[in-house]
């Protein structure tokens, strides 16, 4: 099965879903061979890492480019990001 983009994206080439599925599965095989406990730790680490990234993005989105000091809210978001990243280091 092929996907063809229409409209503004018609210049993009079509994508073969079977190729995507095969390449995606080959990336997941090492993950599937892990024990359930290891997979749970990896999943938790990924979630915690994403939460840390989200906290950083939130802090950066509210930052005032003219002010070099963090507001208390920004500082709290960065502190939360650091806490999430530290939790990740305990999982791996």
PyMOL Python script that loads the backbone (N, CA, C, O; Angstrom):
from pymol import cmd

cmd.read_pdbstr("""\
ATOM      1  N   UNK A   1       0.843  -1.183   0.000  1.00  0.00           N
ATOM      2  CA  UNK A   1       0.000   0.000   0.000  1.00  0.00           C
ATOM      3  C   UNK A   1       0.882   1.238   0.000  1.00  0.00           C
ATOM      4  O   UNK A   1       1.874   1.297   0.727  1.00  0.00           O
ATOM      5  N   UNK A   2       0.534   2.210  -0.796  1.00  0.00           N
ATOM      6  CA  UNK A   2       1.300   3.450  -0.884  1.00  0.00           C
ATOM      7  C   UNK A   2       0.431   4.618  -0.466  1.00  0.00           C
ATOM      8  O   UNK A   2      -0.781   4.636  -0.684  1.00  0.00           O
ATOM      9  N   UNK A   3       1.083   5.585   0.136  1.00  0.00           N
ATOM     10  CA  UNK A   3       0.405   6.818   0.518  1.00  0.00           C
ATOM     11  C   UNK A   3       0.851   7.897  -0.450  1.00  0.00           C
ATOM     12  O   UNK A   3       2.047   8.067  -0.684  1.00  0.00           O
ATOM     13  N   UNK A   4      -0.075   8.608  -1.000  1.00  0.00           N
ATOM     14  CA  UNK A   4       0.263   9.716  -1.883  1.00  0.00           C
ATOM     15  C   UNK A   4      -0.249  11.003  -1.244  1.00  0.00           C
ATOM     16  O   UNK A   4      -1.400  11.094  -0.817  1.00  0.00           O
ATOM     17  N   UNK A   5       0.629  11.983  -1.193  1.00  0.00           N
ATOM     18  CA  UNK A   5       0.250  13.264  -0.634  1.00  0.00           C
ATOM     19  C   UNK A   5      -0.441  14.083  -1.714  1.00  0.00           C
ATOM     20  O   UNK A   5      -0.027  14.075  -2.873  1.00  0.00           O
ATOM     21  N   UNK A   6      -1.487  14.782  -1.327  1.00  0.00           N
ATOM     22  CA  UNK A   6      -2.223  15.608  -2.282  1.00  0.00           C
ATOM     23  C   UNK A   6      -2.214  17.047  -1.807  1.00  0.00           C
ATOM     24  O   UNK A   6      -1.886  17.336  -0.656  1.00  0.00           O
ATOM     25  N   UNK A   7      -2.571  17.920  -2.686  1.00  0.00           N
ATOM     26  CA  UNK A   7      -2.655  19.334  -2.327  1.00  0.00           C
ATOM     27  C   UNK A   7      -1.276  19.961  -2.243  1.00  0.00           C
ATOM     28  O   UNK A   7      -0.439  19.766  -3.125  1.00  0.00           O
ATOM     29  N   UNK A   8      -1.042  20.720  -1.171  1.00  0.00           N
ATOM     30  CA  UNK A   8       0.206  21.461  -1.008  1.00  0.00           C
ATOM     31  C   UNK A   8       1.406  20.536  -0.867  1.00  0.00           C
ATOM     32  O   UNK A   8       2.534  20.939  -1.153  1.00  0.00           O
ATOM     33  N   UNK A   9       1.179  19.308  -0.431  1.00  0.00           N
ATOM     34  CA  UNK A   9       2.282  18.383  -0.192  1.00  0.00           C
ATOM     35  C   UNK A   9       2.503  17.425  -1.351  1.00  0.00           C
ATOM     36  O   UNK A   9       3.214  16.433  -1.188  1.00  0.00           O
ATOM     37  N   UNK A  10       1.922  17.684  -2.508  1.00  0.00           N
ATOM     38  CA  UNK A  10       1.995  16.737  -3.613  1.00  0.00           C
ATOM     39  C   UNK A  10       3.413  16.575  -4.164  1.00  0.00           C
ATOM     40  O   UNK A  10       3.680  15.613  -4.884  1.00  0.00           O
ATOM     41  N   UNK A  11       4.320  17.487  -3.844  1.00  0.00           N
ATOM     42  CA  UNK A  11       5.697  17.363  -4.329  1.00  0.00           C
ATOM     43  C   UNK A  11       6.464  16.289  -3.561  1.00  0.00           C
ATOM     44  O   UNK A  11       7.512  15.839  -4.025  1.00  0.00           O
ATOM     45  N   UNK A  12       5.977  15.876  -2.419  1.00  0.00           N
ATOM     46  CA  UNK A  12       6.641  14.842  -1.637  1.00  0.00           C
ATOM     47  C   UNK A  12       6.422  13.483  -2.285  1.00  0.00           C
ATOM     48  O   UNK A  12       5.368  13.236  -2.871  1.00  0.00           O
ATOM     49  N   UNK A  13       7.407  12.605  -2.185  1.00  0.00           N
ATOM     50  CA  UNK A  13       7.235  11.276  -2.776  1.00  0.00           C
ATOM     51  C   UNK A  13       6.254  10.441  -1.960  1.00  0.00           C
ATOM     52  O   UNK A  13       6.013  10.704  -0.782  1.00  0.00           O
ATOM     53  N   UNK A  14       5.700   9.438  -2.614  1.00  0.00           N
ATOM     54  CA  UNK A  14       4.798   8.546  -1.904  1.00  0.00           C
ATOM     55  C   UNK A  14       5.600   7.675  -0.951  1.00  0.00           C
ATOM     56  O   UNK A  14       6.792   7.450  -1.161  1.00  0.00           O
ATOM     57  N   UNK A  15       4.954   7.191   0.085  1.00  0.00           N
ATOM     58  CA  UNK A  15       5.612   6.396   1.115  1.00  0.00           C
ATOM     59  C   UNK A  15       5.031   4.997   1.101  1.00  0.00           C
ATOM     60  O   UNK A  15       3.811   4.831   1.092  1.00  0.00           O
ATOM     61  N   UNK A  16       5.880   3.999   1.098  1.00  0.00           N
ATOM     62  CA  UNK A  16       5.455   2.610   1.105  1.00  0.00           C
ATOM     63  C   UNK A  16       5.315   2.150   2.557  1.00  0.00           C
ATOM     64  O   UNK A  16       6.311   2.055   3.276  1.00  0.00           O
ATOM     65  N   UNK A  17       4.087   1.866   2.991  1.00  0.00           N
ATOM     66  CA  UNK A  17       3.842   1.471   4.373  1.00  0.00           C
ATOM     67  C   UNK A  17       4.554   0.176   4.741  1.00  0.00           C
ATOM     68  O   UNK A  17       5.004   0.025   5.877  1.00  0.00           O
ATOM     69  N   UNK A  18       4.663  -0.747   3.816  1.00  0.00           N
ATOM     70  CA  UNK A  18       5.325  -2.008   4.112  1.00  0.00           C
ATOM     71  C   UNK A  18       6.795  -1.770   4.450  1.00  0.00           C
ATOM     72  O   UNK A  18       7.327  -2.410   5.357  1.00  0.00           O
ATOM     73  N   UNK A  19       7.449  -0.874   3.748  1.00  0.00           N
ATOM     74  CA  UNK A  19       8.844  -0.549   4.029  1.00  0.00           C
ATOM     75  C   UNK A  19       8.972   0.092   5.407  1.00  0.00           C
ATOM     76  O   UNK A  19       9.884  -0.232   6.167  1.00  0.00           O
ATOM     77  N   UNK A  20       8.058   1.000   5.722  1.00  0.00           N
ATOM     78  CA  UNK A  20       8.086   1.644   7.030  1.00  0.00           C
ATOM     79  C   UNK A  20       7.884   0.606   8.120  1.00  0.00           C
ATOM     80  O   UNK A  20       8.614   0.606   9.111  1.00  0.00           O
ATOM     81  N   UNK A  21       6.908  -0.279   7.957  1.00  0.00           N
ATOM     82  CA  UNK A  21       6.636  -1.274   8.980  1.00  0.00           C
ATOM     83  C   UNK A  21       7.824  -2.206   9.188  1.00  0.00           C
ATOM     84  O   UNK A  21       8.154  -2.523  10.330  1.00  0.00           O
ATOM     85  N   UNK A  22       8.465  -2.648   8.129  1.00  0.00           N
ATOM     86  CA  UNK A  22       9.614  -3.551   8.247  1.00  0.00           C
ATOM     87  C   UNK A  22      10.777  -2.866   8.952  1.00  0.00           C
ATOM     88  O   UNK A  22      11.408  -3.456   9.829  1.00  0.00           O
ATOM     89  N   UNK A  23      11.063  -1.625   8.573  1.00  0.00           N
ATOM     90  CA  UNK A  23      12.180  -0.932   9.209  1.00  0.00           C
ATOM     91  C   UNK A  23      11.851  -0.607  10.665  1.00  0.00           C
ATOM     92  O   UNK A  23      12.742  -0.646  11.514  1.00  0.00           O
ATOM     93  N   UNK A  24      10.613  -0.292  10.966  1.00  0.00           N
ATOM     94  CA  UNK A  24      10.221  -0.020  12.344  1.00  0.00           C
ATOM     95  C   UNK A  24      10.349  -1.272  13.200  1.00  0.00           C
ATOM     96  O   UNK A  24      10.819  -1.208  14.336  1.00  0.00           O
ATOM     97  N   UNK A  25       9.936  -2.396  12.660  1.00  0.00           N
ATOM     98  CA  UNK A  25      10.028  -3.648  13.407  1.00  0.00           C
ATOM     99  C   UNK A  25      11.466  -4.028  13.683  1.00  0.00           C
ATOM    100  O   UNK A  25      11.773  -4.538  14.761  1.00  0.00           O
ATOM    101  N   UNK A  26      12.359  -3.789  12.727  1.00  0.00           N
ATOM    102  CA  UNK A  26      13.763  -4.135  12.950  1.00  0.00           C
ATOM    103  C   UNK A  26      14.368  -3.297  14.067  1.00  0.00           C
ATOM    104  O   UNK A  26      15.287  -3.749  14.750  1.00  0.00           O
ATOM    105  N   UNK A  27      13.866  -2.079  14.262  1.00  0.00           N
ATOM    106  CA  UNK A  27      14.339  -1.246  15.363  1.00  0.00           C
ATOM    107  C   UNK A  27      13.805  -1.726  16.705  1.00  0.00           C
ATOM    108  O   UNK A  27      14.444  -1.522  17.738  1.00  0.00           O
ATOM    109  N   UNK A  28      12.643  -2.358  16.697  1.00  0.00           N
ATOM    110  CA  UNK A  28      12.022  -2.807  17.941  1.00  0.00           C
ATOM    111  C   UNK A  28      12.482  -4.192  18.397  1.00  0.00           C
ATOM    112  O   UNK A  28      12.257  -4.555  19.551  1.00  0.00           O
ATOM    113  N   UNK A  29      13.112  -4.963  17.535  1.00  0.00           N
ATOM    114  CA  UNK A  29      13.505  -6.319  17.905  1.00  0.00           C
ATOM    115  C   UNK A  29      14.409  -6.381  19.137  1.00  0.00           C
ATOM    116  O   UNK A  29      14.151  -7.202  20.017  1.00  0.00           O
ATOM    117  N   UNK A  30      15.455  -5.556  19.245  1.00  0.00           N
ATOM    118  CA  UNK A  30      16.261  -5.619  20.469  1.00  0.00           C
ATOM    119  C   UNK A  30      15.440  -5.307  21.716  1.00  0.00           C
ATOM    120  O   UNK A  30      15.678  -5.889  22.775  1.00  0.00           O
ATOM    121  N   UNK A  31      14.492  -4.409  21.602  1.00  0.00           N
ATOM    122  CA  UNK A  31      13.630  -4.052  22.725  1.00  0.00           C
ATOM    123  C   UNK A  31      12.751  -5.240  23.113  1.00  0.00           C
ATOM    124  O   UNK A  31      12.510  -5.463  24.300  1.00  0.00           O
ATOM    125  N   UNK A  32      12.270  -6.003  22.137  1.00  0.00           N
ATOM    126  CA  UNK A  32      11.386  -7.140  22.396  1.00  0.00           C
ATOM    127  C   UNK A  32      12.127  -8.273  23.103  1.00  0.00           C
ATOM    128  O   UNK A  32      11.504  -9.072  23.802  1.00  0.00           O
ATOM    129  N   UNK A  33      13.439  -8.352  22.931  1.00  0.00           N
ATOM    130  CA  UNK A  33      14.216  -9.423  23.560  1.00  0.00           C
ATOM    131  C   UNK A  33      14.527  -9.147  25.027  1.00  0.00           C
ATOM    132  O   UNK A  33      14.998 -10.038  25.733  1.00  0.00           O
ATOM    133  N   UNK A  34      14.275  -7.947  25.488  1.00  0.00           N
ATOM    134  CA  UNK A  34      14.535  -7.599  26.883  1.00  0.00           C
ATOM    135  C   UNK A  34      13.500  -8.224  27.802  1.00  0.00           C
ATOM    136  O   UNK A  34      12.398  -8.569  27.374  1.00  0.00           O
ATOM    137  N   UNK A  35      13.863  -8.364  29.057  1.00  0.00           N
ATOM    138  CA  UNK A  35      12.895  -8.876  30.026  1.00  0.00           C
ATOM    139  C   UNK A  35      11.821  -7.821  30.270  1.00  0.00           C
ATOM    140  O   UNK A  35      12.000  -6.644  29.955  1.00  0.00           O
ATOM    141  N   UNK A  36      10.725  -8.257  30.827  1.00  0.00           N
ATOM    142  CA  UNK A  36       9.615  -7.337  31.118  1.00  0.00           C
ATOM    143  C   UNK A  36      10.058  -6.239  32.067  1.00  0.00           C
ATOM    144  O   UNK A  36       9.670  -5.082  31.905  1.00  0.00           O
ATOM    145  N   UNK A  37      10.854  -6.586  33.038  1.00  0.00           N
ATOM    146  CA  UNK A  37      11.339  -5.606  34.006  1.00  0.00           C
ATOM    147  C   UNK A  37      12.223  -4.558  33.332  1.00  0.00           C
ATOM    148  O   UNK A  37      12.104  -3.367  33.621  1.00  0.00           O
ATOM    149  N   UNK A  38      13.116  -4.999  32.429  1.00  0.00           N
ATOM    150  CA  UNK A  38      13.975  -4.063  31.705  1.00  0.00           C
ATOM    151  C   UNK A  38      13.153  -3.132  30.818  1.00  0.00           C
ATOM    152  O   UNK A  38      13.426  -1.934  30.746  1.00  0.00           O
ATOM    153  N   UNK A  39      12.154  -3.684  30.150  1.00  0.00           N
ATOM    154  CA  UNK A  39      11.296  -2.856  29.291  1.00  0.00           C
ATOM    155  C   UNK A  39      10.557  -1.815  30.112  1.00  0.00           C
ATOM    156  O   UNK A  39      10.390  -0.676  29.676  1.00  0.00           O
ATOM    157  N   UNK A  40      10.115  -2.202  31.296  1.00  0.00           N
ATOM    158  CA  UNK A  40       9.408  -1.254  32.162  1.00  0.00           C
ATOM    159  C   UNK A  40      10.335  -0.114  32.577  1.00  0.00           C
ATOM    160  O   UNK A  40       9.925   1.047  32.599  1.00  0.00           O
ATOM    161  N   UNK A  41      11.588  -0.447  32.907  1.00  0.00           N
ATOM    162  CA  UNK A  41      12.546   0.592  33.293  1.00  0.00           C
ATOM    163  C   UNK A  41      12.855   1.527  32.127  1.00  0.00           C
ATOM    164  O   UNK A  41      12.966   2.739  32.314  1.00  0.00           O
ATOM    165  N   UNK A  42      12.994   0.973  30.938  1.00  0.00           N
ATOM    166  CA  UNK A  42      13.270   1.797  29.766  1.00  0.00           C
ATOM    167  C   UNK A  42      12.078   2.713  29.475  1.00  0.00           C
ATOM    168  O   UNK A  42      12.256   3.894  29.176  1.00  0.00           O
ATOM    169  N   UNK A  43      10.882   2.173  29.561  1.00  0.00           N
ATOM    170  CA  UNK A  43       9.682   2.984  29.310  1.00  0.00           C
ATOM    171  C   UNK A  43       9.559   4.097  30.339  1.00  0.00           C
ATOM    172  O   UNK A  43       9.230   5.233  29.994  1.00  0.00           O
ATOM    173  N   UNK A  44       9.822   3.775  31.601  1.00  0.00           N
ATOM    174  CA  UNK A  44       9.764   4.799  32.646  1.00  0.00           C
ATOM    175  C   UNK A  44      10.820   5.869  32.415  1.00  0.00           C
ATOM    176  O   UNK A  44      10.552   7.057  32.598  1.00  0.00           O
ATOM    177  N   UNK A  45      12.020   5.457  32.013  1.00  0.00           N
ATOM    178  CA  UNK A  45      13.090   6.418  31.760  1.00  0.00           C
ATOM    179  C   UNK A  45      12.716   7.347  30.606  1.00  0.00           C
ATOM    180  O   UNK A  45      12.987   8.547  30.661  1.00  0.00           O
ATOM    181  N   UNK A  46      12.096   6.797  29.562  1.00  0.00           N
ATOM    182  CA  UNK A  46      11.688   7.630  28.436  1.00  0.00           C
ATOM    183  C   UNK A  46      10.606   8.630  28.837  1.00  0.00           C
ATOM    184  O   UNK A  46      10.641   9.787  28.421  1.00  0.00           O
ATOM    185  N   UNK A  47       9.663   8.190  29.633  1.00  0.00           N
ATOM    186  CA  UNK A  47       8.594   9.088  30.087  1.00  0.00           C
ATOM    187  C   UNK A  47       9.185  10.200  30.949  1.00  0.00           C
ATOM    188  O   UNK A  47       8.846  11.370  30.771  1.00  0.00           O
ATOM    189  N   UNK A  48      10.068   9.842  31.882  1.00  0.00           N
ATOM    190  CA  UNK A  48      10.682  10.847  32.753  1.00  0.00           C
ATOM    191  C   UNK A  48      11.524  11.840  31.943  1.00  0.00           C
ATOM    192  O   UNK A  48      11.512  13.041  32.215  1.00  0.00           O
ATOM    193  N   UNK A  49      12.247  11.331  30.956  1.00  0.00           N
ATOM    194  CA  UNK A  49      13.053  12.201  30.107  1.00  0.00           C
ATOM    195  C   UNK A  49      12.166  13.167  29.328  1.00  0.00           C
ATOM    196  O   UNK A  49      12.484  14.349  29.202  1.00  0.00           O
ATOM    197  N   UNK A  50      11.064  12.662  28.814  1.00  0.00           N
ATOM    198  CA  UNK A  50      10.130  13.528  28.079  1.00  0.00           C
ATOM    199  C   UNK A  50       9.493  14.563  28.998  1.00  0.00           C
ATOM    200  O   UNK A  50       9.254  15.696  28.581  1.00  0.00           O
ATOM    201  N   UNK A  51       9.217  14.188  30.238  1.00  0.00           N
ATOM    202  CA  UNK A  51       8.665  15.159  31.191  1.00  0.00           C
ATOM    203  C   UNK A  51       9.688  16.253  31.495  1.00  0.00           C
ATOM    204  O   UNK A  51       9.331  17.426  31.603  1.00  0.00           O
ATOM    205  N   UNK A  52      10.962  15.868  31.632  1.00  0.00           N
ATOM    206  CA  UNK A  52      12.013  16.861  31.836  1.00  0.00           C
ATOM    207  C   UNK A  52      12.110  17.814  30.669  1.00  0.00           C
ATOM    208  O   UNK A  52      12.252  19.024  30.847  1.00  0.00           O
ATOM    209  N   UNK A  53      12.034  17.261  29.470  1.00  0.00           N
ATOM    210  CA  UNK A  53      12.086  18.101  28.268  1.00  0.00           C
ATOM    211  C   UNK A  53      10.891  19.040  28.225  1.00  0.00           C
ATOM    212  O   UNK A  53      11.033  20.210  27.869  1.00  0.00           O
ATOM    213  N   UNK A  54       9.718  18.539  28.585  1.00  0.00           N
ATOM    214  CA  UNK A  54       8.519  19.373  28.600  1.00  0.00           C
ATOM    215  C   UNK A  54       8.662  20.526  29.581  1.00  0.00           C
ATOM    216  O   UNK A  54       8.268  21.651  29.277  1.00  0.00           O
ATOM    217  N   UNK A  55       9.224  20.256  30.759  1.00  0.00           N
ATOM    218  CA  UNK A  55       9.433  21.326  31.749  1.00  0.00           C
ATOM    219  C   UNK A  55      10.387  22.387  31.201  1.00  0.00           C
ATOM    220  O   UNK A  55      10.157  23.582  31.383  1.00  0.00           O
ATOM    221  N   UNK A  56      11.458  21.951  30.529  1.00  0.00           N
ATOM    222  CA  UNK A  56      12.390  22.910  29.932  1.00  0.00           C
ATOM    223  C   UNK A  56      11.722  23.751  28.863  1.00  0.00           C
ATOM    224  O   UNK A  56      11.920  24.964  28.805  1.00  0.00           O
ATOM    225  N   UNK A  57      10.929  23.105  28.014  1.00  0.00           N
ATOM    226  CA  UNK A  57      10.246  23.833  26.940  1.00  0.00           C
ATOM    227  C   UNK A  57       9.260  24.839  27.532  1.00  0.00           C
ATOM    228  O   UNK A  57       9.144  25.961  27.039  1.00  0.00           O
ATOM    229  N   UNK A  58       8.558  24.444  28.576  1.00  0.00           N
ATOM    230  CA  UNK A  58       7.623  25.376  29.231  1.00  0.00           C
ATOM    231  C   UNK A  58       8.371  26.573  29.789  1.00  0.00           C
ATOM    232  O   UNK A  58       7.931  27.712  29.635  1.00  0.00           O
ATOM    233  N   UNK A  59       9.505  26.318  30.437  1.00  0.00           N
ATOM    234  CA  UNK A  59      10.287  27.422  31.009  1.00  0.00           C
ATOM    235  C   UNK A  59      10.798  28.340  29.903  1.00  0.00           C
ATOM    236  O   UNK A  59      10.765  29.563  30.047  1.00  0.00           O
ATOM    237  N   UNK A  60      11.265  27.764  28.809  1.00  0.00           N
ATOM    238  CA  UNK A  60      11.785  28.574  27.714  1.00  0.00           C
ATOM    239  C   UNK A  60      10.682  29.361  27.016  1.00  0.00           C
ATOM    240  O   UNK A  60      10.921  30.456  26.506  1.00  0.00           O
ATOM    241  N   UNK A  61       9.481  28.805  26.994  1.00  0.00           N
ATOM    242  CA  UNK A  61       8.389  29.480  26.293  1.00  0.00           C
ATOM    243  C   UNK A  61       7.893  30.717  27.030  1.00  0.00           C
ATOM    244  O   UNK A  61       7.355  31.637  26.414  1.00  0.00           O
ATOM    245  N   UNK A  62       8.073  30.740  28.343  1.00  0.00           N
ATOM    246  CA  UNK A  62       7.610  31.908  29.096  1.00  0.00           C
ATOM    247  C   UNK A  62       8.745  32.872  29.416  1.00  0.00           C
ATOM    248  O   UNK A  62       8.526  33.907  30.045  1.00  0.00           O
ATOM    249  N   UNK A  63       9.959  32.534  28.985  1.00  0.00           N
ATOM    250  CA  UNK A  63      11.123  33.370  29.302  1.00  0.00           C
ATOM    251  C   UNK A  63      11.016  34.724  28.622  1.00  0.00           C
ATOM    252  O   UNK A  63      10.539  34.843  27.493  1.00  0.00           O
ATOM    253  N   UNK A  64      11.466  35.726  29.330  1.00  0.00           N
ATOM    254  CA  UNK A  64      11.541  37.085  28.787  1.00  0.00           C
ATOM    255  C   UNK A  64      12.945  37.268  28.232  1.00  0.00           C
ATOM    256  O   UNK A  64      13.924  37.201  28.975  1.00  0.00           O
ATOM    257  N   UNK A  65      13.042  37.498  26.942  1.00  0.00           N
ATOM    258  CA  UNK A  65      14.361  37.574  26.298  1.00  0.00           C
ATOM    259  C   UNK A  65      15.179  38.764  26.789  1.00  0.00           C
ATOM    260  O   UNK A  65      16.406  38.745  26.693  1.00  0.00           O
ATOM    261  N   UNK A  66      14.529  39.790  27.310  1.00  0.00           N
ATOM    262  CA  UNK A  66      15.250  40.972  27.776  1.00  0.00           C
ATOM    263  C   UNK A  66      15.786  40.797  29.189  1.00  0.00           C
ATOM    264  O   UNK A  66      16.754  41.456  29.568  1.00  0.00           O
ATOM    265  N   UNK A  67      15.172  39.924  29.969  1.00  0.00           N
ATOM    266  CA  UNK A  67      15.562  39.739  31.357  1.00  0.00           C
ATOM    267  C   UNK A  67      16.491  38.533  31.469  1.00  0.00           C
ATOM    268  O   UNK A  67      16.135  37.438  31.035  1.00  0.00           O
ATOM    269  N   UNK A  68      17.682  38.723  32.051  1.00  0.00           N
ATOM    270  CA  UNK A  68      18.636  37.627  32.189  1.00  0.00           C
ATOM    271  C   UNK A  68      18.371  36.786  33.436  1.00  0.00           C
ATOM    272  O   UNK A  68      18.921  35.692  33.563  1.00  0.00           O
ATOM    273  N   UNK A  69      17.557  37.264  34.338  1.00  0.00           N
ATOM    274  CA  UNK A  69      17.228  36.532  35.565  1.00  0.00           C
ATOM    275  C   UNK A  69      16.002  35.653  35.337  1.00  0.00           C
ATOM    276  O   UNK A  69      15.096  36.020  34.588  1.00  0.00           O
ATOM    277  N   UNK A  70      15.981  34.480  35.992  1.00  0.00           N
ATOM    278  CA  UNK A  70      14.802  33.627  35.939  1.00  0.00           C
ATOM    279  C   UNK A  70      13.735  34.162  36.873  1.00  0.00           C
ATOM    280  O   UNK A  70      14.034  34.633  37.970  1.00  0.00           O
ATOM    281  N   UNK A  71      12.484  34.086  36.429  1.00  0.00           N
ATOM    282  CA  UNK A  71      11.382  34.370  37.349  1.00  0.00           C
ATOM    283  C   UNK A  71      11.241  33.166  38.274  1.00  0.00           C
ATOM    284  O   UNK A  71      11.751  32.092  37.957  1.00  0.00           O
ATOM    285  N   UNK A  72      10.571  33.317  39.397  1.00  0.00           N
ATOM    286  CA  UNK A  72      10.383  32.159  40.276  1.00  0.00           C
ATOM    287  C   UNK A  72       9.669  30.992  39.580  1.00  0.00           C
ATOM    288  O   UNK A  72       9.967  29.827  39.845  1.00  0.00           O
ATOM    289  N   UNK A  73       8.738  31.312  38.703  1.00  0.00           N
ATOM    290  CA  UNK A  73       8.021  30.263  37.976  1.00  0.00           C
ATOM    291  C   UNK A  73       8.953  29.526  37.013  1.00  0.00           C
ATOM    292  O   UNK A  73       8.925  28.299  36.920  1.00  0.00           O
ATOM    293  N   UNK A  74       9.783  30.300  36.294  1.00  0.00           N
ATOM    294  CA  UNK A  74      10.758  29.672  35.393  1.00  0.00           C
ATOM    295  C   UNK A  74      11.721  28.797  36.175  1.00  0.00           C
ATOM    296  O   UNK A  74      12.018  27.674  35.767  1.00  0.00           O
ATOM    297  N   UNK A  75      12.206  29.305  37.292  1.00  0.00           N
ATOM    298  CA  UNK A  75      13.146  28.549  38.115  1.00  0.00           C
ATOM    299  C   UNK A  75      12.512  27.256  38.607  1.00  0.00           C
ATOM    300  O   UNK A  75      13.171  26.217  38.650  1.00  0.00           O
ATOM    301  N   UNK A  76      11.244  27.314  38.976  1.00  0.00           N
ATOM    302  CA  UNK A  76      10.532  26.118  39.413  1.00  0.00           C
ATOM    303  C   UNK A  76      10.442  25.090  38.285  1.00  0.00           C
ATOM    304  O   UNK A  76      10.627  23.895  38.517  1.00  0.00           O
ATOM    305  N   UNK A  77      10.162  25.548  37.075  1.00  0.00           N
ATOM    306  CA  UNK A  77      10.086  24.635  35.929  1.00  0.00           C
ATOM    307  C   UNK A  77      11.441  23.994  35.640  1.00  0.00           C
ATOM    308  O   UNK A  77      11.520  22.794  35.376  1.00  0.00           O
ATOM    309  N   UNK A  78      12.511  24.795  35.690  1.00  0.00           N
ATOM    310  CA  UNK A  78      13.847  24.233  35.469  1.00  0.00           C
ATOM    311  C   UNK A  78      14.216  23.250  36.587  1.00  0.00           C
ATOM    312  O   UNK A  78      14.830  22.216  36.325  1.00  0.00           O
ATOM    313  N   UNK A  79      13.845  23.569  37.821  1.00  0.00           N
ATOM    314  CA  UNK A  79      14.107  22.645  38.930  1.00  0.00           C
ATOM    315  C   UNK A  79      13.365  21.326  38.730  1.00  0.00           C
ATOM    316  O   UNK A  79      13.911  20.253  38.985  1.00  0.00           O
ATOM    317  N   UNK A  80      12.114  21.414  38.270  1.00  0.00           N
ATOM    318  CA  UNK A  80      11.349  20.199  37.980  1.00  0.00           C
ATOM    319  C   UNK A  80      12.007  19.390  36.871  1.00  0.00           C
ATOM    320  O   UNK A  80      12.063  18.163  36.945  1.00  0.00           O
ATOM    321  N   UNK A  81      12.504  20.069  35.847  1.00  0.00           N
ATOM    322  CA  UNK A  81      13.192  19.374  34.756  1.00  0.00           C
ATOM    323  C   UNK A  81      14.405  18.622  35.287  1.00  0.00           C
ATOM    324  O   UNK A  81      14.629  17.467  34.923  1.00  0.00           O
ATOM    325  N   UNK A  82      15.184  19.265  36.140  1.00  0.00           N
ATOM    326  CA  UNK A  82      16.372  18.617  36.710  1.00  0.00           C
ATOM    327  C   UNK A  82      15.975  17.406  37.536  1.00  0.00           C
ATOM    328  O   UNK A  82      16.638  16.371  37.478  1.00  0.00           O
ATOM    329  N   UNK A  83      14.898  17.525  38.305  1.00  0.00           N
ATOM    330  CA  UNK A  83      14.430  16.385  39.108  1.00  0.00           C
ATOM    331  C   UNK A  83      14.042  15.204  38.215  1.00  0.00           C
ATOM    332  O   UNK A  83      14.361  14.056  38.523  1.00  0.00           O
ATOM    333  N   UNK A  84      13.354  15.493  37.112  1.00  0.00           N
ATOM    334  CA  UNK A  84      12.985  14.412  36.190  1.00  0.00           C
ATOM    335  C   UNK A  84      14.227  13.768  35.591  1.00  0.00           C
ATOM    336  O   UNK A  84      14.304  12.543  35.504  1.00  0.00           O
ATOM    337  N   UNK A  85      15.200  14.573  35.177  1.00  0.00           N
ATOM    338  CA  UNK A  85      16.420  14.031  34.597  1.00  0.00           C
ATOM    339  C   UNK A  85      17.192  13.197  35.625  1.00  0.00           C
ATOM    340  O   UNK A  85      17.785  12.179  35.270  1.00  0.00           O
ATOM    341  N   UNK A  86      17.190  13.617  36.887  1.00  0.00           N
ATOM    342  CA  UNK A  86      17.870  12.841  37.919  1.00  0.00           C
ATOM    343  C   UNK A  86      17.163  11.506  38.157  1.00  0.00           C
ATOM    344  O   UNK A  86      17.816  10.498  38.430  1.00  0.00           O
ATOM    345  N   UNK A  87      15.850  11.496  38.056  1.00  0.00           N
ATOM    346  CA  UNK A  87      15.100  10.246  38.194  1.00  0.00           C
ATOM    347  C   UNK A  87      15.444   9.285  37.047  1.00  0.00           C
ATOM    348  O   UNK A  87      15.488   8.070  37.239  1.00  0.00           O
ATOM    349  N   UNK A  88      15.686   9.843  35.852  1.00  0.00           N
ATOM    350  CA  UNK A  88      16.063   9.014  34.709  1.00  0.00           C
ATOM    351  C   UNK A  88      17.392   8.332  34.983  1.00  0.00           C
ATOM    352  O   UNK A  88      17.561   7.153  34.673  1.00  0.00           O
ATOM    353  N   UNK A  89      18.333   9.062  35.561  1.00  0.00           N
ATOM    354  CA  UNK A  89      19.655   8.482  35.811  1.00  0.00           C
ATOM    355  C   UNK A  89      19.573   7.327  36.798  1.00  0.00           C
ATOM    356  O   UNK A  89      20.430   6.445  36.782  1.00  0.00           O
ATOM    357  N   UNK A  90      18.559   7.315  37.656  1.00  0.00           N
ATOM    358  CA  UNK A  90      18.369   6.196  38.584  1.00  0.00           C
ATOM    359  C   UNK A  90      17.784   4.970  37.872  1.00  0.00           C
ATOM    360  O   UNK A  90      17.970   3.841  38.327  1.00  0.00           O
ATOM    361  N   UNK A  91      17.082   5.189  36.765  1.00  0.00           N
ATOM    362  CA  UNK A  91      16.422   4.085  36.051  1.00  0.00           C
ATOM    363  C   UNK A  91      17.378   3.353  35.124  1.00  0.00           C
ATOM    364  O   UNK A  91      17.169   2.178  34.822  1.00  0.00           O
ATOM    365  N   UNK A  92      18.438   4.041  34.663  1.00  0.00           N
ATOM    366  CA  UNK A  92      19.339   3.380  33.714  1.00  0.00           C
ATOM    367  C   UNK A  92      20.612   2.919  34.357  1.00  0.00           C
ATOM    368  O   UNK A  92      21.470   2.345  33.686  1.00  0.00           O
TER     369      UNK A  92
END
""", "prot")
cmd.dss("prot")
cmd.show_as("cartoon", "prot")
cmd.util.cbc("prot")
cmd.orient("prot")
